[in-house]
Amino acid sequence: MEKRGGFLKLVESVLRLSGGQMEAISLSGHCGLSRPTVVTYLGGLEVTFTGLDALAV
């Protein structure tokens, strides 16, 4: 992954939100990533977690 540090900050930020709403533009500034990169990473996380949820059922 090209922007590993930013990705890890993004994951940490998402976990800290605890079910709250998030804005990609706010997360991008905090993580040092562009908004499109944040959206892409969040999409990947969503697919990954959805797949894990499906396996657990």
Rosetta constraint file for C-alpha pairs under 8 A:
AtomPair CA 3 CA 7 HARMONIC 6.20 0.50
AtomPair CA 4 CA 8 HARMONIC 6.15 0.50
AtomPair CA 5 CA 9 HARMONIC 6.30 0.50
AtomPair CA 6 CA 10 HARMONIC 6.12 0.50
AtomPair CA 6 CA 31 HARMONIC 4.98 0.50
AtomPair CA 6 CA 32 HARMONIC 6.00 0.50
AtomPair CA 6 CA 33 HARMONIC 6.16 0.50
AtomPair CA 7 CA 11 HARMONIC 6.25 0.50
AtomPair CA 7 CA 31 HARMONIC 7.42 0.50
AtomPair CA 7 CA 41 HARMONIC 7.34 0.50
AtomPair CA 8 CA 12 HARMONIC 6.16 0.50
AtomPair CA 9 CA 13 HARMONIC 6.07 0.50
AtomPair CA 9 CA 30 HARMONIC 7.90 0.50
AtomPair CA 9 CA 31 HARMONIC 5.48 0.50
AtomPair CA 10 CA 14 HARMONIC 6.13 0.50
AtomPair CA 10 CA 27 HARMONIC 6.78 0.50
AtomPair CA 10 CA 28 HARMONIC 7.99 0.50
AtomPair CA 10 CA 31 HARMONIC 5.83 0.50
AtomPair CA 10 CA 38 HARMONIC 7.61 0.50
AtomPair CA 11 CA 15 HARMONIC 6.17 0.50
AtomPair CA 12 CA 16 HARMONIC 6.24 0.50
AtomPair CA 13 CA 17 HARMONIC 6.44 0.50
AtomPair CA 13 CA 27 HARMONIC 7.49 0.50
AtomPair CA 14 CA 18 HARMONIC 7.46 0.50
AtomPair CA 14 CA 22 HARMONIC 7.87 0.50
AtomPair CA 17 CA 21 HARMONIC 7.38 0.50
AtomPair CA 17 CA 22 HARMONIC 7.58 0.50
AtomPair CA 22 CA 26 HARMONIC 7.66 0.50
AtomPair CA 22 CA 27 HARMONIC 7.52 0.50
AtomPair CA 23 CA 27 HARMONIC 6.38 0.50
AtomPair CA 24 CA 28 HARMONIC 5.96 0.50
AtomPair CA 24 CA 35 HARMONIC 5.87 0.50
AtomPair CA 24 CA 38 HARMONIC 6.20 0.50
AtomPair CA 24 CA 39 HARMONIC 6.51 0.50
AtomPair CA 25 CA 29 HARMONIC 6.48 0.50
AtomPair CA 25 CA 34 HARMONIC 7.98 0.50
AtomPair CA 25 CA 35 HARMONIC 5.48 0.50
AtomPair CA 26 CA 30 HARMONIC 6.45 0.50
AtomPair CA 27 CA 31 HARMONIC 6.01 0.50
AtomPair CA 27 CA 35 HARMONIC 7.93 0.50
AtomPair CA 27 CA 38 HARMONIC 7.28 0.50
AtomPair CA 28 CA 32 HARMONIC 5.71 0.50
AtomPair CA 28 CA 33 HARMONIC 4.79 0.50
AtomPair CA 28 CA 34 HARMONIC 5.49 0.50
AtomPair CA 28 CA 35 HARMONIC 5.34 0.50
AtomPair CA 28 CA 38 HARMONIC 6.06 0.50
AtomPair CA 29 CA 33 HARMONIC 6.64 0.50
AtomPair CA 29 CA 34 HARMONIC 7.66 0.50
AtomPair CA 33 CA 37 HARMONIC 6.23 0.50
AtomPair CA 33 CA 38 HARMONIC 6.46 0.50
AtomPair CA 34 CA 38 HARMONIC 6.34 0.50
AtomPair CA 35 CA 39 HARMONIC 6.23 0.50
AtomPair CA 36 CA 40 HARMONIC 6.16 0.50
AtomPair CA 37 CA 41 HARMONIC 6.10 0.50
AtomPair CA 38 CA 42 HARMONIC 6.01 0.50
AtomPair CA 39 CA 43 HARMONIC 6.13 0.50
AtomPair CA 40 CA 44 HARMONIC 6.34 0.50
AtomPair CA 41 CA 45 HARMONIC 6.23 0.50
AtomPair CA 42 CA 46 HARMONIC 6.07 0.50
AtomPair CA 43 CA 47 HARMONIC 6.27 0.50
AtomPair CA 44 CA 48 HARMONIC 6.11 0.50
AtomPair CA 45 CA 49 HARMONIC 6.01 0.50
AtomPair CA 46 CA 50 HARMONIC 5.89 0.50
AtomPair CA 47 CA 51 HARMONIC 6.08 0.50
AtomPair CA 48 CA 52 HARMONIC 6.34 0.50
AtomPair CA 49 CA 53 HARMONIC 6.08 0.50
AtomPair CA 50 CA 54 HARMONIC 6.21 0.50
AtomPair CA 51 CA 55 HARMONIC 6.37 0.50
AtomPair CA 52 CA 56 HARMONIC 6.31 0.50
AtomPair CA 53 CA 57 HARMONIC 6.58 0.50
